[in-house]
Amino acid sequence: MDIILYKKDYNLADSIDNFLDFYYGIHMTYLASDLLKKGLTPKQISEAVFKAIKVGKSSGLVIREHFMPLFTRLGSDVISDCKLSKMGYGLVLLNANPDLAIVGKWQVNVMKAKLN
C-alpha cells in the first residue's frame, strides 16, 4: 500500500483551524440547497449567498462560523453548496429575490420580531 498524503511536520495552527472548522460545521444545520425546495433557483441561491457573505463581512461577523462551502449530492448530480448556521440561513433569505413569497414572508417576520 502506498501513502498518498504524508506531512512530516504538523503545524499547530493548522490543527486548531481544522478543529474550529469541524466545531463550526456541526452547528451549521442548514444547506443553501434546501432553498431549492422553497422555489429558489440555483442562480438565485448563489447570488443570495454571495450577498449574505458580503453583509456578514461588512458587519464584522466571523464568516467561517456561519458559511462553509462544500459539495452535496442532489439526485444523481453533485452540486456546489454551502452549509449555513441559523444566522447564515437568515442572511441568505434576507438577501434573496424578494419576488418569492418565502423571501417576502421571511423579511416581514424579521421586521415584526424586531419591532415588537
Buried (B, 14 or more C-beta within 10 A) or exposed (E): EEEEEEEEEEEEEEEEEEEEEEEBBEEBEBBBBBBBEBEBEBEBBBBBBEBBBEBBEEEEBEBEBBBBEBEBEEEEEEBBBBBBBEBBBBBBBBBBBEEBEBBEEBBEEEEEEEEE
